[in-house]
Amino acid sequence: MKVIQGKHKGTILKGFDIDGTRPTMDRVKESLFAMIQDKIKDSIVLDLFSGSGNLGLEAISEGAKYAYLVDHNFKAIKTINKNLTTIGIKEAETINMDYKKALNYFYEKNLKFDLIFLDPPYNTDFIEKSLELISEYNLLNDDGLIVCESDDLDRIVYNDMYKAVKDKKYGDKFVVLLKKIC
């Protein structure tokens, strides 16, 4: 697992072996970032189920202004912090919280995002519940994107506040890009 593009291209990331996570593989990440390339520059990014920080760190490398890297697993947060230190990234903040508490925290801080990554543990309804809270708290900027990743397309459930603008299958993974309907 490494940074694919940008100013930190080629940097090897730690965290491939964190229990309870399954990092987005390099070939999937490369294709995913090609789909969202025009949304990355100067964006504020939320990587809600961050694991190793793989997606948020890639976004910073490719020109995002700032990334919030959230995970409830303290080992994951320690790994993300090691990756940030190794790479020398200062434009990111790690947050060790459950996703519901984190979304409420961002709401209370009046933060909004241009790009949100939702790659929760499989076999959960966390995408649906996250999208409900993101909508309720109005955390996505009007022209922002939400990137959802799951092993089951039926788990990417969203309300009528969003529309799918692109979806793609990569082996056993599905990626759906959602945009807010204004």
N, CA, C and O of each residue as an XYZ file, in Angstrom:
728
protein
N       0.857     -1.163      0.000
C       0.000      0.000      0.000
C       0.907      1.232      0.000
O       1.799      1.372      0.837
N       0.654      2.111     -0.955
C       1.507      3.290     -1.085
C       0.693      4.471     -1.613
O      -0.441      4.314     -2.066
N       1.296      5.645     -1.544
C       0.701      6.839     -2.132
C       0.906      6.729     -3.641
O       2.025      6.507     -4.105
N      -0.176      6.885     -4.407
C      -0.155      6.633     -5.852
C       0.333      7.838     -6.660
O       1.143      7.681     -7.574
N      -0.156      9.039     -6.329
C       0.133     10.242     -7.119
C       0.487     11.417     -6.216
O       0.409     11.327     -4.991
N       0.874     12.510     -6.844
C       1.064     13.772     -6.140
C       2.421     13.933     -5.506
O       3.380     13.240     -5.846
N       2.480     14.869     -4.574
C       3.769     15.253     -3.999
C       4.402     14.189     -3.112
O       5.597     14.264     -2.826
N       3.631     13.202     -2.672
C       4.174     12.125     -1.836
C       4.158     10.775     -2.550
O       4.219      9.723     -1.915
N       4.074     10.823     -3.881
C       3.989      9.619     -4.712
C       5.089      8.616     -4.355
O       6.260      8.965     -4.207
N       4.659      7.346     -4.222
C       5.608      6.267     -3.966
C       5.866      5.983     -2.502
O       6.488      4.971     -2.177
N       5.404      6.851     -1.601
C       5.629      6.632     -0.174
C       4.856      5.399      0.280
O       3.657      5.282      0.029
N       5.543      4.490      0.945
C       4.925      3.275      1.479
C       4.193      3.640      2.770
O       4.746      4.302      3.649
N       2.936      3.194      2.866
C       2.120      3.463      4.051
C       2.052      2.236      4.942
O       1.963      1.108      4.457
N       2.095      2.462      6.245
C       1.902      1.395      7.224
C       0.408      1.184      7.428
O      -0.403      2.064      7.137
N       0.054      0.000      7.932
C      -1.331     -0.223      8.303
C      -2.077     -1.233      7.476
O      -3.299     -1.344      7.582
N      -1.365     -1.969      6.656
C      -2.022     -2.970      5.829
C      -2.604     -4.086      6.697
O      -3.518     -4.796      6.277
N      -2.065     -4.237      7.918
C      -2.411     -5.381      8.765
C      -3.206     -5.012     10.015
O      -3.202     -5.776     10.980
N      -3.881     -3.878     10.027
C      -4.663     -3.483     11.202
C      -5.916     -4.354     11.274
O      -6.676     -4.441     10.310
N      -6.124     -4.999     12.427
C      -7.308     -5.842     12.608
C      -8.581     -5.040     12.380
O      -8.716     -3.914     12.857
N      -9.508     -5.637     11.646
C     -10.803     -5.002     11.407
C     -10.822     -4.037     10.240
O     -11.853     -3.424      9.967
N      -9.696     -3.886      9.541
C      -9.664     -2.995      8.380
C      -9.287     -3.789      7.142
O      -8.684     -4.858      7.234
N      -9.648     -3.254      5.985
C      -9.214     -3.795      4.715
C      -8.933     -2.611      3.812
O      -9.842     -2.045      3.205
N      -7.664     -2.244      3.730
C      -7.293     -1.059      2.954
C      -7.708     -1.158      1.494
O      -7.705     -2.236      0.901
N      -8.064     -0.017      0.930
C      -8.363      0.049     -0.493
C      -7.073     -0.247     -1.249
O      -6.063      0.430     -1.057
N      -7.112     -1.247     -2.097
C      -5.918     -1.663     -2.820
C      -5.483     -0.578     -3.807
O      -6.297      0.223     -4.267
N      -4.196     -0.567     -4.123
C      -3.619      0.493     -4.950
C      -4.317      0.646     -6.300
O      -4.571      1.770     -6.733
N      -4.628     -0.458     -6.967
C      -5.251     -0.341     -8.296
C      -6.656      0.244     -8.202
O      -7.068      1.001     -9.081
N      -7.398     -0.096     -7.144
C      -8.736      0.464     -6.934
C      -8.614      1.941     -6.584
O      -9.361      2.775     -7.095
N      -7.663      2.254     -5.706
C      -7.447      3.649     -5.295
C      -7.064      4.517     -6.490
O      -7.534      5.648     -6.617
N      -6.218      3.992     -7.357
C      -5.798      4.753     -8.531
C      -6.991      5.080     -9.431
O      -7.126      6.211     -9.899
N      -7.841      4.107     -9.670
C      -9.020      4.319    -10.501
C     -10.015      5.253     -9.816
O     -10.577      6.143    -10.455
N     -10.229      5.050     -8.526
C     -11.138      5.902     -7.755
C     -10.697      7.368     -7.815
O     -11.515      8.256     -8.057
N      -9.416      7.615     -7.595
C      -8.922      8.997     -7.604
C      -8.948      9.606     -9.003
O      -9.068     10.822     -9.148
N      -8.839      8.779    -10.016
C      -8.988      9.305    -11.379
C     -10.416      9.811    -11.596
O     -10.629     10.788    -12.314
N     -11.402      9.139    -10.971
C     -12.809      9.551    -11.110
C     -13.105     10.879    -10.403
O     -13.993     11.621    -10.822
N     -12.366     11.174     -9.338
C     -12.664     12.370     -8.538
C     -11.602     13.460     -8.673
O     -11.610     14.435     -7.921
N     -10.699     13.297     -9.620
C      -9.542     14.186     -9.762
C      -9.897     15.672     -9.741
O      -9.183     16.464     -9.125
N     -10.972     16.057    -10.393
C     -11.322     17.480    -10.470
C     -11.924     18.023     -9.183
O     -12.199     19.220     -9.101
N     -12.137     17.183     -8.178
C     -12.708     17.615     -6.893
C     -11.670     17.700     -5.771
O     -11.992     18.149     -4.670
N     -10.444     17.282     -6.030
C      -9.462     17.148     -4.962
C      -8.765     18.466     -4.615
O      -8.650     18.809     -3.438
N      -8.307     19.194     -5.608
C      -7.490     20.393     -5.362
C      -8.187     21.352     -4.410
O      -9.335     21.742     -4.626
N      -7.470     21.728     -3.346
C      -7.914     22.687     -2.331
C      -9.167     22.259     -1.574
O      -9.846     23.096     -0.979
N      -9.478     20.969     -1.590
C     -10.679     20.487     -0.910
C     -10.429     20.232      0.577
O      -9.295     20.033      1.011
N     -11.517     20.244      1.338
C     -11.515     19.813      2.732
C     -12.109     18.405      2.712
O     -13.228     18.196      2.243
N     -11.337     17.442      3.230
C     -11.653     16.026      3.087
C     -11.976     15.400      4.443
O     -11.346     15.707      5.455
N     -12.971     14.517      4.436
C     -13.272     13.688      5.595
C     -13.122     12.233      5.181
O     -13.799     11.767      4.264
N     -12.236     11.519      5.857
C     -12.077     10.077      5.678
C     -12.635      9.460      6.961
O     -11.921      9.331      7.955
N     -13.929      9.075      6.934
C     -14.663      8.766      8.158
C     -14.295      7.432      8.792
O     -14.290      7.323     10.018
N     -13.995      6.441      8.015
C     -13.577      5.133      8.539
C     -12.157      4.915      8.029
O     -11.920      4.087      7.150
N     -11.233      5.658      8.583
C      -9.935      5.895      7.966
C      -8.986      4.702      7.937
O      -8.198      4.577      7.000
N      -9.037      3.825      8.931
C      -8.106      2.689      8.951
C      -6.673      3.157      9.002
O      -6.238      3.668     10.034
N      -5.926      3.004      7.934
C      -4.525      3.433      7.859
C      -4.387      4.898      7.429
O      -3.297      5.469      7.479
N      -5.504      5.496      7.007
C      -5.454      6.855      6.475
C      -5.198      6.887      4.986
O      -5.016      7.960      4.410
N      -5.183      5.741      4.361
C      -4.837      5.565      2.956
C      -5.533      6.581      2.028
O      -4.862      7.241      1.235
N      -6.855      6.712      2.118
C      -7.591      7.583      1.192
C      -7.371      9.062      1.510
O      -7.154      9.865      0.603
N      -7.427      9.419      2.776
C      -7.204     10.814      3.158
C      -5.794     11.287      2.834
O      -5.602     12.418      2.388
N      -4.807     10.423      3.058
C      -3.420     10.779      2.755
C      -3.198     10.927      1.256
O      -2.450     11.799      0.813
N      -3.852     10.068      0.479
C      -3.768     10.194     -0.979
C      -4.354     11.534     -1.419
O      -3.795     12.211     -2.282
N      -5.482     11.911     -0.821
C      -6.116     13.192     -1.172
C      -5.179     14.365     -0.869
O      -5.072     15.293     -1.672
N      -4.505     14.332      0.273
C      -3.543     15.397      0.618
C      -2.409     15.415     -0.398
O      -2.015     16.480     -0.873
N      -1.887     14.248     -0.729
C      -0.791     14.167     -1.697
C      -1.195     14.737     -3.052
O      -0.371     15.306     -3.767
N      -2.481     14.578     -3.398
C      -2.955     15.039     -4.699
C      -3.534     16.452     -4.663
O      -4.159     16.884     -5.632
N      -3.332     17.187     -3.543
C      -3.670     18.599     -3.547
C      -4.800     19.058     -2.654
O      -5.168     20.232     -2.693
N      -5.369     18.163     -1.842
C      -6.397     18.600     -0.892
C      -5.781     19.576      0.107
O      -4.602     19.470      0.445
N      -6.577     20.513      0.567
C      -6.104     21.519      1.517
C      -5.936     20.941      2.921
O      -4.960     21.242      3.608
N      -6.895     20.104      3.347
C      -6.876     19.568      4.708
C      -7.700     18.297      4.752
O      -8.682     18.164      4.022
N      -7.300     17.350      5.615
C      -8.036     16.102      5.769
C      -8.262     15.789      7.242
O      -7.368     15.938      8.075
N      -9.470     15.354      7.537
C      -9.830     14.854      8.863
C      -9.916     13.335      8.740
O     -10.703     12.809      7.952
N      -9.092     12.634      9.532
C      -8.969     11.184      9.444
C      -9.544     10.576     10.725
O      -8.945     10.679     11.795
N     -10.699      9.950     10.602
C     -11.455      9.466     11.757
C     -11.446      7.947     11.807
O     -11.654      7.283     10.792
N     -11.205      7.405     12.985
C     -11.381      5.981     13.212
C     -11.600      5.757     14.703
O     -11.015      6.454     15.532
N     -12.442      4.787     15.041
C     -12.692      4.487     16.455
C     -11.624      3.565     17.035
O     -11.528      3.435     18.255
N     -10.825      2.926     16.190
C      -9.787      1.991     16.611
C      -8.504      2.769     16.929
O      -7.912      3.394     16.049
N      -8.088      2.722     18.190
C      -6.912      3.482     18.605
C      -5.647      3.019     17.874
O      -4.777      3.836     17.575
N      -5.537      1.715     17.582
C      -4.370      1.219     16.829
C      -4.332      1.865     15.439
O      -3.261      2.211     14.940
N      -5.498      2.024     14.822
C      -5.564      2.679     13.505
C      -5.096      4.132     13.617
O      -4.332      4.604     12.775
N      -5.544      4.830     14.637
C      -5.143      6.233     14.833
C      -3.630      6.337     15.028
O      -2.990      7.228     14.468
N      -3.063      5.434     15.816
C      -1.604      5.430     16.000
C      -0.891      5.206     14.671
O       0.125      5.843     14.394
N      -1.418      4.308     13.855
C      -0.823      4.026     12.544
C      -0.929      5.249     11.636
O       0.035      5.610     10.961
N      -2.095      5.883     11.620
C      -2.260      7.102     10.809
C      -1.257      8.159     11.246
O      -0.613      8.789     10.407
N      -1.119      8.355     12.549
C      -0.169      9.353     13.055
C       1.258      9.026     12.646
O       2.033      9.930     12.334
N       1.620      7.732     12.643
C       2.956      7.333     12.169
C       3.112      7.675     10.693
O       4.151      8.188     10.278
N       2.076      7.390      9.897
C       2.135      7.708      8.463
C       2.264      9.218      8.252
O       3.045      9.660      7.410
N       1.512     10.000      9.003
C       1.599     11.467      8.880
C       3.010     11.954      9.205
O       3.558     12.804      8.502
N       3.588     11.414     10.268
C       4.939     11.814     10.677
C       5.972     11.386      9.636
O       6.842     12.173      9.261
N       5.878     10.149      9.172
C       6.824      9.638      8.177
C       6.804     10.483      6.906
O       7.850     10.832      6.359
N       5.601     10.804      6.450
C       5.460     11.573      5.209
C       5.742     13.057      5.432
O       6.182     13.757      4.520
N       5.487     13.525      6.641
C       5.676     14.948      6.938
C       4.447     15.781      6.620
O       4.559     16.973      6.332
N       3.285     15.166      6.670
C       2.038     15.886      6.380
C       1.548     16.601      7.637
O       1.402     15.994      8.698
N       1.303     17.882      7.499
C       0.779     18.691      8.604
C      -0.665     19.115      8.345
O      -1.329     19.645      9.236
N      -1.147     18.884      7.136
C      -2.484     19.338      6.727
C      -3.545     18.293      7.033
O      -4.456     18.078      6.235
N      -3.430     17.640      8.191
C      -4.383     16.592      8.548
C      -4.519     16.510     10.056
O      -3.614     16.871     10.808
N      -5.682     16.022     10.474
C      -5.974     15.844     11.894
C      -6.579     14.461     12.072
O      -7.475     14.062     11.327
N      -6.080     13.731     13.067
C      -6.664     12.433     13.382
C      -7.663     12.604     14.516
O      -7.453     13.388     15.441
N      -8.750     11.855     14.422
C      -9.802     11.925     15.429
C     -10.185     10.498     15.787
O     -10.650      9.733     14.941
N      -9.979     10.146     17.071
C     -10.278      8.805     17.562
C     -11.690      8.797     18.157
O     -11.880      8.984     19.359
N     -12.684      8.574     17.269
C     -14.086      8.595     17.681
C     -14.896      7.616     16.848
O     -14.525      7.258     15.730
N     -15.994      7.203     17.415
C     -17.044      6.499     16.692
C     -17.571      7.448     15.613
O     -17.579      8.663     15.814
N     -18.006      6.916     14.486
C     -18.418      7.761     13.365
C     -19.589      8.682     13.710
O     -19.642      9.810     13.221
N     -20.528      8.222     14.542
C     -21.677      9.061     14.909
C     -21.226     10.259     15.739
O     -21.655     11.388     15.503
N     -20.362     10.001     16.708
C     -19.835     11.095     17.535
C     -19.014     12.062     16.695
O     -19.083     13.276     16.885
N     -18.240     11.519     15.768
C     -17.404     12.367     14.911
C     -18.265     13.282     14.049
O     -17.978     14.473     13.930
N     -19.308     12.739     13.455
C     -20.183     13.570     12.609
C     -20.864     14.656     13.441
O     -21.018     15.783     12.971
N     -21.269     14.334     14.659
C     -21.841     15.339     15.546
C     -20.794     16.398     15.910
O     -21.103     17.588     15.969
N     -19.563     15.960     16.152
C     -18.450     16.868     16.460
C     -18.249     17.878     15.318
O     -18.091     19.074     15.561
N     -18.259     17.385     14.078
C     -18.081     18.283     12.922
C     -19.253     19.257     12.805
O     -19.068     20.423     12.454
N     -20.437     18.779     13.095
C     -21.625     19.636     13.079
C     -21.480     20.754     14.118
O     -21.731     21.922     13.822
N     -21.076     20.387     15.328
C     -20.901     21.382     16.406
C     -19.794     22.377     16.074
O     -19.857     23.535     16.488
N     -18.788     21.940     15.337
C     -17.685     22.822     14.924
C     -18.022     23.608     13.658
O     -17.224     24.420     13.191
N     -19.220     23.357     13.103
C     -19.681     24.039     11.893
C     -18.759     23.790     10.693
O     -18.512     24.690      9.891
N     -18.258     22.558     10.582
C     -17.389     22.178      9.472
C     -18.216     21.579      8.341
O     -19.216     20.901      8.574
N     -17.782     21.839      7.127
C     -18.377     21.227      5.931
C     -17.248     20.692      5.073
O     -16.112     21.161      5.141
N     -17.585     19.704      4.268
C     -16.575     19.003      3.491
C     -16.875     19.048      2.000
O     -18.028     19.103      1.572
N     -15.795     19.022      1.228
C     -15.889     18.957     -0.227
C     -15.875     17.510     -0.713
O     -16.430     17.183     -1.762
N     -15.233     16.661      0.069
C     -15.035     15.272     -0.310
C     -15.114     14.421      0.956
O     -14.392     14.661      1.924
N     -16.005     13.417      0.936
C     -16.164     12.522      2.084
C     -15.980     11.089      1.600
O     -16.629     10.655      0.648
N     -15.085     10.359      2.270
C     -14.873      8.943      1.980
C     -15.589      8.112      3.034
O     -15.375      8.297      4.232
N     -16.447      7.187      2.579
C     -17.141      6.253      3.460
C     -16.761      4.837      3.032
O     -17.292      4.307      2.057
N     -15.854      4.249      3.759
C     -15.411      2.879      3.494
C     -15.437      2.125      4.819
O     -14.389      1.755      5.350
N     -16.660      1.895      5.360
C     -16.774      1.276      6.688
C     -16.542     -0.230      6.639
O     -16.420     -0.820      5.565
N     -16.484     -0.838      7.815
C     -16.417     -2.307      7.837
C     -17.587     -2.887      7.043
O     -18.707     -2.378      7.101
N     -17.309     -3.952      6.308
C     -18.366     -4.595      5.533
C     -19.370     -5.255      6.483
O     -19.112     -5.417      7.676
N     -20.505     -5.624      5.924
C     -21.588     -6.261      6.680
C     -22.133     -5.368      7.781
O     -22.533     -5.850      8.841
N     -22.147     -4.057      7.526
C     -22.755     -3.102      8.450
C     -23.695     -2.194      7.656
O     -23.694     -2.197      6.425
N     -24.484     -1.430      8.376
C     -25.325     -0.415      7.743
C     -24.740      0.975      7.956
O     -25.468      1.967      7.928
N     -23.434      1.051      8.166
C     -22.774      2.320      8.497
C     -22.821      3.331      7.359
O     -22.835      4.535      7.617
N     -22.846      2.881      6.115
C     -22.951      3.841      5.013
C     -24.296      4.549      5.089
O     -24.360      5.777      5.040
N     -25.354      3.787      5.206
C     -26.691      4.371      5.291
C     -26.815      5.313      6.487
O     -27.317      6.429      6.347
N     -26.365      4.875      7.649
C     -26.465      5.703      8.864
C     -25.584      6.959      8.764
O     -25.978      8.033      9.220
N     -24.405      6.820      8.175
C     -23.515      7.976      7.980
C     -24.150      8.997      7.055
O     -24.133     10.197      7.332
N     -24.714      8.512      5.950
C     -25.347      9.418      4.981
C     -26.532     10.153      5.599
O     -26.748     11.330      5.308
N     -27.297      9.478      6.445
C     -28.414     10.131      7.132
C     -27.911     11.282      7.994
O     -28.480     12.373      7.980
N     -26.833     11.030      8.750
C     -26.288     12.076      9.626
C     -25.617     13.195      8.831
O     -25.746     14.368      9.183
N     -24.912     12.846      7.777
C     -24.282     13.863      6.928
C     -25.357     14.793      6.365
O     -25.173     16.009      6.301
N     -26.472     14.204      5.961
C     -27.594     14.986      5.440
C     -28.234     15.827      6.547
O     -28.454     17.026      6.373
N     -28.529     15.198      7.678
C     -29.169     15.902      8.806
C     -28.317     17.078      9.280
O     -28.851     18.152      9.557
N     -27.014     16.889      9.376
C     -26.104     17.928      9.861
C     -25.618     18.848      8.754
O     -24.904     19.812      9.029
N     -25.988     18.572      7.502
C     -25.600     19.382      6.352
C     -24.071     19.548      6.288
O     -23.564     20.669      6.240
N     -23.354     18.435      6.289
C     -21.894     18.445      6.344
C     -21.210     18.458      4.981
O     -19.999     18.663      4.901
N     -21.974     18.240      3.907
C     -21.381     18.216      2.570
C     -21.653     19.542      1.872
O     -22.798     19.990      1.806
N     -20.609     20.165      1.354
C     -20.789     21.380      0.564
C     -21.651     21.072     -0.654
O     -21.704     19.929     -1.110
N     -22.321     22.085     -1.178
C     -23.275     21.883     -2.273
C     -22.660     21.202     -3.488
O     -23.332     20.415     -4.154
N     -21.403     21.486     -3.787
C     -20.769     20.857     -4.955
C     -19.835     19.708     -4.562
O     -19.003     19.275     -5.359
N     -19.982     19.221     -3.325
C     -19.126     18.155     -2.832
C     -19.519     16.773     -3.324
O     -20.567     16.592     -3.945
N     -18.657     15.795     -3.034
C     -18.878     14.397     -3.401
C     -18.688     13.496     -2.195
O     -17.869     13.767     -1.317
N     -19.456     12.427     -2.172
C     -19.267     11.371     -1.180
C     -18.885     10.107     -1.938
O     -19.573      9.705     -2.876
N     -17.789      9.488     -1.528
C     -17.308      8.262     -2.144
C     -17.630      7.109     -1.197
O     -17.088      7.035     -0.094
N     -18.510      6.214     -1.630
C     -18.918      5.066     -0.824
C     -18.292      3.803     -1.393
O     -18.305      3.580     -2.603
N     -17.744      2.981     -0.509
C     -17.137      1.719     -0.935
C     -17.700      0.586     -0.092
O     -17.776      0.688      1.132
N     -18.097     -0.502     -0.760
C     -18.641     -1.660     -0.056
C     -18.430     -2.913     -0.896
O     -18.115     -2.844     -2.084
N     -18.613     -4.062     -0.243
C     -18.548     -5.330     -0.973
C     -19.916     -5.719     -1.513
O     -20.043     -6.713     -2.229
N     -20.942     -4.941     -1.174
C     -22.314     -5.263     -1.580
C     -23.015     -3.968     -1.990
O     -23.206     -3.074     -1.166
N     -23.390     -3.872     -3.241
C     -24.045     -2.667     -3.746
C     -25.322     -2.362     -2.968
O     -25.691     -1.197     -2.823
N     -25.990     -3.382     -2.474
C     -27.216     -3.178     -1.697
C     -26.974     -2.515     -0.352
O     -27.922     -2.046      0.279
N     -25.736     -2.464      0.098
C     -25.414     -1.791      1.367
C     -25.169     -0.290      1.178
O     -25.085      0.452      2.156
N     -25.056      0.152     -0.064
C     -24.871      1.575     -0.333
C     -26.264      2.181     -0.517
O     -26.748      2.384     -1.630
N     -26.879      2.458      0.629
C     -28.253      2.948      0.691
C     -28.209      4.436      0.999
O     -27.555      4.868      1.948
N     -28.920      5.219      0.178
C     -28.934      6.668      0.384
C     -30.341      7.205      0.158
O     -31.149      6.615     -0.559
N     -30.608      8.353      0.798
C     -31.940      8.952      0.692
C     -32.027      9.873     -0.525
O     -31.076      9.990     -1.297
N     -33.168     10.517     -0.683
C     -33.397     11.353     -1.867
C     -32.689     12.705     -1.813
O     -32.910     13.554     -2.677
N     -31.845     12.909     -0.810
C     -31.002     14.109     -0.754
C     -29.782     13.962     -1.666
O     -29.090     14.938     -1.956
N     -29.529     12.729     -2.114
C     -28.352     12.434     -2.923
C     -28.747     11.753     -4.223
O     -29.809     11.142     -4.339
N     -27.850     11.882     -5.199
C     -27.992     11.092     -6.415
C     -26.629     10.484     -6.741
O     -25.584     11.089     -6.499
N     -26.667      9.284     -7.293
C     -25.437      8.618     -7.712
C     -25.001      9.223     -9.040
O     -25.777      9.263     -9.994
N     -23.767      9.691     -9.099
C     -23.256     10.271    -10.336
C     -22.316      9.307    -11.066
O     -22.008      9.492    -12.243
N     -21.869      8.277    -10.343
C     -21.010      7.278    -10.973
C     -20.951      6.063    -10.051
O     -20.965      6.195     -8.827
N     -20.885      4.899    -10.648
C     -20.631      3.693     -9.856
C     -19.764      2.753    -10.676
O     -19.824      2.725    -11.905
N     -18.969      1.995     -9.965
C     -18.019      1.110    -10.635
C     -17.788     -0.114     -9.758
O     -17.813     -0.027     -8.530
N     -17.565     -1.247    -10.400
C     -17.252     -2.486     -9.693
C     -15.783     -2.810     -9.933
O     -15.301     -2.774    -11.065
N     -15.077     -3.129     -8.844
C     -13.672     -3.528     -8.910
C     -13.558     -4.885     -8.225
O     -13.483     -4.944     -6.997
N     -13.544     -5.950     -8.970
C     -13.486     -7.271     -8.356
C     -14.690     -7.472     -7.458
O     -15.826     -7.499     -7.930
N     -14.442     -7.614     -6.150
C     -15.542     -7.816     -5.209
C     -15.962     -6.523     -4.497
O     -16.714     -6.574     -3.524
N     -15.484     -5.367     -4.972
C     -15.815     -4.079     -4.352
C     -16.656     -3.231     -5.289
O     -16.522     -3.294     -6.511
N     -17.522     -2.442     -4.685
C     -18.320     -1.477     -5.419
C     -17.987     -0.086     -4.901
O     -17.860      0.119     -3.694
N     -17.846      0.864     -5.810
C     -17.621      2.264     -5.452
C     -18.749      3.069     -6.092
O     -19.003      2.965     -7.292
N     -19.419      3.873     -5.269
C     -20.492      4.747     -5.750
C     -20.172      6.168     -5.342
O     -19.887      6.434     -4.174
N     -20.216      7.093     -6.307
C     -20.025      8.512     -6.028
C     -21.387      9.167     -5.915
O     -22.223      9.053     -6.811
N     -21.598      9.851     -4.809
C     -22.871     10.544     -4.567
C     -22.660     12.043     -4.545
O     -21.638     12.546     -4.077
N     -23.646     12.734     -5.060
C     -23.660     14.203     -5.070
C     -24.952     14.634     -4.395
O     -25.982     13.971     -4.517
N     -24.885     15.745     -3.686
C     -26.061     16.294     -3.029
C     -26.979     16.907     -4.061
O     -26.519     17.598     -4.969
N     -28.268     16.664     -3.935
C     -29.263     17.307     -4.799
C     -29.632     18.616     -4.136
O     -30.181     18.629     -3.034
N     -29.331     19.719     -4.806
C     -29.553     21.039     -4.192
C     -30.952     21.561     -4.487
O     -31.308     22.655     -4.049
